[in-house]
Amino acid sequence: MTRSWGFSRLWAGMLIALILVTFPLWRGDEPLLQIPMLPFLHSWSPWGQWIPCLTLLAACAAILASAEGARRWLWWIVAAALCFAFLLNQHRLQPWAYQSAIYAVVFATMDRETARRWLIPLAASVYLYSGLGKIDYQFAHTVGQNFLAAIDLPGVGNLADRFEHNTLAMIALLLPLSEMLIGIGLLMTRTRRLAGALVIALHVSLIGMLGPWNLNHSHGVLLWNVLLIVQAWFLFLQRCPNPIDPNPSSDPGDSASTAALSATVPKLNHSIGQRFAATLVILAIVMPATERWGYWDHWTSWALYSPHSSRATVELHRSAREHVPAEMHPFLIDDDDDGWYRLEMNSWSLDRLTVPIYPQARFQLAVASRIAHQCDLRNSVRVIVKGVSDRRSGRRIEQRLLGRKEIDTAQKQYWLAR
């Protein structure tokens, strides 16, 4: 018989940890940063934000304690709870949460060997798209240089101290190129184990650069990197047995009743369930190719540490300062003493929700609209909407909006967050 795959249980345990370190996001601590996907969900009760959160934690805990047959159904609950959480607040579409929703459906419908075959190309696509998204002007001249400044090579020292800016920009592009090559290596059987070892080295390096001792990124980012190290072992390095049991959902240690339940599940799972899971995986692999044209979000396209993403700069007039919550005041920055304060949205989100702001102009514009309406700001709010940067020049198309009316009109161009 095929052994129960410890990877799915371990993913459930790490998902609990990720939710706990980003708990303010899941319990809905900051109403102004809650942007649902559908307009009628704006009126959802604040207590309702707890429903998907508690369901997720309970289902994941049950997965850790349950036999294989029961875990199949619990993973469906995890997938449904995550999707409901995303509907209530797009901010929860963190890359690891989006990935977990897809994995939950795979774990719910596929046996160990089938799941591994489908997850390998999906996991490889993360590195391919992540690398491709950073091969541009913005990464080479901003985030890439920050990464290089955090590296001290033995006998060489800090690269930022040894090379001029343009040379560093060329060196910075080697980082995403290496990431893409690793992704290609993961797709080929002959190079998969080597590429898997390089994936582990990549994430160890990222933890070294992004940890509190260096660039000090959020705990969720660091923990996700740990999870991806574990994933690399299970998907790319661990050797799996060749024989596949005709009833792979049965665990040698299962009780007779659980085994009986498992025996009745595969007929459904191997038809409708597995096709549904396969369709989700294919969409997750293909759709990120449309990210630069705005058809798929940046984070769900694995545009990680990629500064090319669309965004919105929100500014409030000094007369509006006393109308907004006091919790926002530390994040209103007076850049040029012109009477307008720039809202540092990323710092605000990190402080209140322990996660970065969702990197999408649509979402950030919706936050500006929410502030304008809830704080009754009319012409004392303005927004600069910036599109995706040009890959070669780094330039962006900008749209300047003054007042609540123009912001609401601009929102109509988007399918979500109106």
C-alpha positions in Angstrom: 0.0 0.0 0.0 1.1 3.5 -0.6 2.1 5.4 2.5 0.1 8.4 3.7 1.9 11.5 2.3 3.3 13.4 5.3 3.6 16.5 3.1 -0.1 17.2 3.2 -0.1 17.0 7.0 3.0 19.2 7.3 1.4 21.8 5.0 -1.6 21.9 7.3 0.6 22.5 10.3 2.5 25.2 8.5 -0.7 26.8 7.4 -1.8 27.1 11.0 1.5 28.8 11.8 1.2 31.2 8.9 -2.3 32.2 9.9 -1.2 32.8 13.5 1.7 35.0 12.6 -0.6 37.1 10.4 -3.6 36.8 12.7 -4.7 40.4 12.6 -5.3 40.1 8.9 -7.6 37.1 9.3 -9.6 38.4 12.2 -10.2 41.7 10.3 -8.4 44.2 12.6 -8.4 47.2 10.3 -11.8 47.8 8.6 -10.4 50.5 6.2 -8.0 47.8 4.7 -10.8 45.3 4.1 -11.8 45.2 0.5 -14.2 42.4 -0.5 -14.3 41.0 -4.0 -18.1 41.6 -4.3 -19.8 44.9 -3.4 -22.6 43.3 -1.3 -20.0 41.8 1.1 -19.2 45.3 2.3 -22.1 45.0 4.7 -20.9 41.7 6.2 -20.8 41.8 9.9 -17.3 42.4 11.5 -17.8 39.2 13.5 -18.3 37.3 10.3 -14.6 37.9 9.5 -13.9 35.3 12.2 -15.8 32.5 10.5 -13.3 31.5 7.8 -10.4 32.1 10.3 -11.7 29.8 13.0 -12.9 27.2 10.4 -9.4 27.2 8.8 -7.7 26.7 12.1 -10.1 23.9 13.2 -9.9 22.1 9.9 -6.1 22.2 9.8 -5.9 21.0 13.4 -8.2 18.1 12.6 -6.1 17.2 9.6 -3.1 16.8 11.8 -5.1 14.4 14.0 -7.1 12.5 11.4 -6.6 9.4 9.3 -6.2 9.7 5.5 -9.8 9.1 4.5 -11.1 11.9 6.8 -8.4 14.2 5.8 -9.7 14.2 2.2 -12.9 15.8 3.3 -11.2 18.2 5.8 -9.1 19.6 2.9 -12.3 20.5 1.1 -13.3 22.5 4.1 -9.9 24.3 4.1 -10.3 25.1 0.4 -13.8 26.5 1.0 -12.8 28.5 4.0 -9.8 30.1 2.2 -12.0 31.0 -0.8 -14.6 32.6 1.5 -11.9 34.5 3.3 -10.7 35.9 -0.1 -14.2 36.9 -1.0 -14.5 38.9 2.3 -11.2 40.6 1.9 -8.8 40.5 -1.1 -6.0 41.5 1.2 -6.0 37.8 2.3 -4.8 36.7 -1.1 -1.3 36.4 0.2 0.8 34.2 -2.1 1.0 31.4 0.5 -2.7 31.5 1.1 -3.5 31.4 -2.6 -1.1 28.5 -3.0 -2.7 26.7 0.0 -6.2 27.0 -1.5 -5.0 25.2 -4.7 -3.0 22.6 -2.7 -6.1 22.0 -0.5 -8.1 20.9 -3.6 -5.2 18.7 -4.8 -4.8 17.1 -1.4 -8.6 16.5 -1.2 -8.9 14.7 -4.6 -5.6 13.1 -5.5 -3.5 10.3 -4.1 0.1 10.8 -3.2 1.7 10.0 -6.6 -0.9 11.9 -8.6 -0.7 14.9 -6.4 3.1 15.0 -6.7 2.9 14.8 -10.5 0.6 17.8 -10.6 2.3 19.9 -7.9 5.8 19.6 -9.4 5.0 21.8 -12.5 2.9 24.2 -10.3 5.8 24.6 -7.9 8.3 25.0 -10.7 6.1 27.7 -12.3 6.5 29.8 -9.1 10.2 30.1 -9.7 9.8 30.6 -13.5 7.3 33.5 -13.1 9.0 35.0 -10.1 12.3 35.1 -12.0 10.7 36.4 -15.2 8.8 39.1 -13.3 12.1 40.5 -11.9 14.0 40.7 -15.2 13.2 44.4 -15.7 14.5 47.9 -15.1 12.7 48.4 -11.8 14.1 45.3 -10.1 17.6 45.9 -11.4 17.7 49.5 -10.1 15.8 49.1 -6.8 15.0 45.9 -5.0 17.7 44.0 -6.7 20.3 46.5 -5.4 18.9 46.2 -1.9 19.4 42.5 -2.1 23.0 42.9 -3.2 23.6 45.4 -0.5 22.6 42.7 2.0 25.2 40.2 0.7 28.7 40.0 2.0 30.9 37.6 0.1 34.0 36.1 1.7 37.1 37.8 0.4 35.0 40.3 -1.6 32.9 42.1 0.9 29.7 44.0 0.2 29.0 44.2 -3.5 27.3 47.6 -3.1 30.6 49.1 -1.9 32.7 47.7 -4.7 30.7 48.4 -7.9 28.9 51.5 -9.4 25.1 51.6 -9.7 24.8 50.5 -13.3 27.2 47.6 -12.8 25.2 46.5 -9.8 22.1 46.7 -11.9 23.6 44.1 -14.3 24.7 41.9 -11.4 21.2 42.1 -9.9 19.7 40.6 -13.0 21.7 37.4 -12.4 19.4 36.8 -9.4 16.1 36.3 -11.4 18.0 34.6 -14.2 19.2 32.0 -11.8 15.7 31.6 -10.4 14.3 31.0 -13.9 17.0 28.4 -14.6 16.2 26.6 -11.3 12.5 26.6 -12.4 13.4 25.0 -15.7 15.6 22.5 -14.0 12.7 21.4 -11.7 10.6 20.5 -14.8 13.1 18.0 -16.1 13.6 14.6 -14.4 17.3 14.5 -14.9 18.0 17.8 -13.3 15.2 17.9 -10.7 17.1 16.8 -7.7 20.0 19.2 -8.4 17.5 22.0 -9.0 15.7 21.0 -5.8 18.9 21.4 -3.8 19.4 24.8 -5.4 15.8 25.8 -4.3 16.7 25.0 -0.7 19.9 27.1 -1.0 17.9 29.9 -2.6 15.4 30.0 0.3 18.1 29.8 2.9 19.8 32.8 1.3 16.5 34.7 1.2 15.9 34.0 4.9 19.4 35.3 5.5 18.7 38.5 3.6 15.1 39.1 4.7 15.4 38.1 8.4 15.2 40.6 11.3 19.0 40.7 11.4 19.0 42.2 7.9 16.1 43.6 5.8 13.6 42.7 8.5 10.7 41.5 6.4 7.4 40.2 7.9 7.2 36.9 9.8 4.8 35.6 7.2 7.3 36.0 4.4 10.0 34.3 6.4 7.8 31.4 7.5 6.6 30.9 3.9 10.3 30.6 2.8 10.7 27.9 5.5 7.6 26.1 4.1 9.1 26.2 0.5 12.3 24.6 1.8 10.2 21.7 3.2 8.3 21.6 -0.1 11.5 21.3 -2.1 12.4 18.2 -0.1 9.1 16.4 -0.5 8.5 17.3 -4.2 12.0 17.4 -5.7 14.4 15.5 -3.5 12.5 12.7 -1.8 12.3 9.5 -3.8 8.8 8.1 -4.1 7.9 4.4 -4.4 7.0 3.3 -7.9 4.0 1.0 -7.2 0.7 2.8 -6.8 -2.0 1.1 -4.8 -5.4 0.8 -6.4 -6.8 2.3 -3.2 -4.1 4.9 -2.3 -6.4 6.7 0.1 -6.2 3.9 2.7 -3.7 4.2 5.4 -2.2 1.0 7.0 -3.1 2.4 10.4 -6.7 3.4 9.5 -9.6 1.8 11.3 -12.0 -0.4 9.4 -14.7 2.3 9.3 -12.3 4.9 7.9 -11.0 2.4 5.3 -14.6 1.7 4.3 -15.2 5.5 3.9 -12.0 5.9 1.8 -13.0 3.1 -0.5 -16.2 4.9 -1.4 -14.5 8.2 -2.1 -12.2 7.6 -5.0 -14.9 7.0 -7.6 -16.0 10.6 -7.2 -12.5 12.0 -6.6 -11.0 10.4 -9.6 -13.6 11.8 -11.9 -15.1 15.2 -11.0 -12.8 16.0 -8.1 -9.5 15.3 -9.9 -10.6 17.1 -13.0 -11.5 20.1 -11.0 -8.2 20.0 -9.2 -6.3 19.6 -12.5 -8.2 22.5 -14.0 -7.2 24.7 -11.1 -3.6 23.8 -11.4 -3.5 24.4 -15.1 -5.1 27.8 -14.6 -2.6 28.7 -11.9 0.2 27.8 -14.3 -1.1 29.5 -17.4 -2.8 32.7 -16.1 0.3 34.4 -14.6 1.4 34.9 -18.2 -1.3 37.6 -18.5 -0.2 39.5 -15.4 1.5 42.3 -17.2 -1.7 43.0 -19.1 -3.8 43.2 -15.9 -5.8 40.0 -16.3 -4.2 38.2 -13.3 -3.0 39.8 -10.1 0.7 40.3 -9.3 0.8 38.1 -6.2 -1.2 35.3 -7.8 1.2 35.5 -10.7 4.2 35.0 -8.3 5.5 38.5 -8.9 7.5 38.3 -5.6 9.8 41.1 -4.6 9.0 42.6 -8.0 8.6 46.4 -7.9 7.1 46.5 -11.4 3.6 46.0 -9.9 0.8 48.6 -10.3 0.1 50.8 -7.3 -1.6 53.9 -6.0 -0.2 56.8 -4.1 -2.8 58.2 -1.7 -2.6 61.7 -0.3 -4.7 63.5 2.3 -4.9 67.2 2.7 -3.9 68.5 6.1 -7.4 69.6 6.8 -8.5 66.0 6.6 -6.0 64.8 9.2 -8.4 65.2 12.2 -11.2 63.3 10.3 -9.3 60.1 9.9 -8.6 57.5 12.7 -5.7 58.4 15.0 -4.1 55.0 14.1 -3.4 56.4 10.6 -1.7 59.6 11.8 1.9 58.0 12.2 1.7 57.0 8.5 0.8 60.4 7.1 4.1 61.7 5.8 4.7 65.4 4.9 7.1 65.0 1.9 7.3 68.5 0.5 5.4 70.8 2.8 2.7 71.5 0.3 -0.2 70.8 2.7 -0.7 67.3 1.4 0.3 64.2 3.5 1.2 61.0 1.7 -0.3 57.9 3.3 2.4 55.3 3.7 0.1 52.4 3.0 2.6 49.6 3.2 3.8 50.6 6.7 0.2 51.1 7.8 -0.7 47.6 6.7 2.4 46.0 8.3 1.7 47.8 11.6 -2.0 46.9 11.7 -2.1 43.6 9.9 1.5 42.3 10.0 1.5 41.9 6.2 2.5 44.2 3.3 -0.2 46.1 1.4 -1.8 44.1 -1.4 0.3 45.1 -4.4 -2.4 46.0 -6.8 -3.6 49.5 -8.0 -7.2 48.2 -7.9 -7.0 47.3 -4.2 -5.1 50.4 -3.1 -7.6 52.7 -5.0 -10.4 50.9 -3.3 -8.8 51.6 0.1 -8.6 55.3 -0.9 -12.3 55.3 -1.8 -13.2 53.5 1.5 -11.2 56.2 3.5 -13.0 59.0 1.5 -16.4 57.6 2.2 -16.1 56.5 5.8 -14.2 59.6 6.9 -16.5 61.9 4.8 -13.6 63.4 2.7 -14.7 65.1 -0.5 -11.9 67.0 -2.2 -9.3 66.6 0.5 -8.1 63.3 -0.9 -6.1 62.7 -4.1 -4.7 59.6 -5.7 -2.0 58.9 -8.3 -2.7 55.6 -9.9 0.4 54.1 -11.5 0.3 51.2 -14.0 2.7 48.4 -14.4 6.2 49.7 -15.2 7.8 49.2 -18.6 10.2 46.3 -18.6 13.0 48.2 -20.3 12.6 51.8 -19.1 10.8 51.4 -15.8 8.3 54.1 -16.8 4.7 54.0 -15.8 1.4 55.4 -17.1 -0.1 57.6 -14.4 -3.6 58.7 -13.7 -4.2 61.6 -11.3 -7.5 61.8 -9.4 -8.7 64.6 -7.1 -11.6 64.0 -4.8 -14.0 61.3 -3.9 -16.0 61.6 -7.1 -13.1 61.1 -9.5 -11.8 58.1 -7.3 -15.2 56.4 -7.5 -15.4 56.9 -11.3 -11.9 55.5 -11.8 -12.9 52.4 -9.8 -15.4 51.4 -12.5 -12.7 50.4 -14.9 -11.9 47.4 -12.6 -13.8 44.1 -12.4 -13.3 43.8 -8.7 -13.1 46.1 -5.6 -15.7 48.6 -6.8 
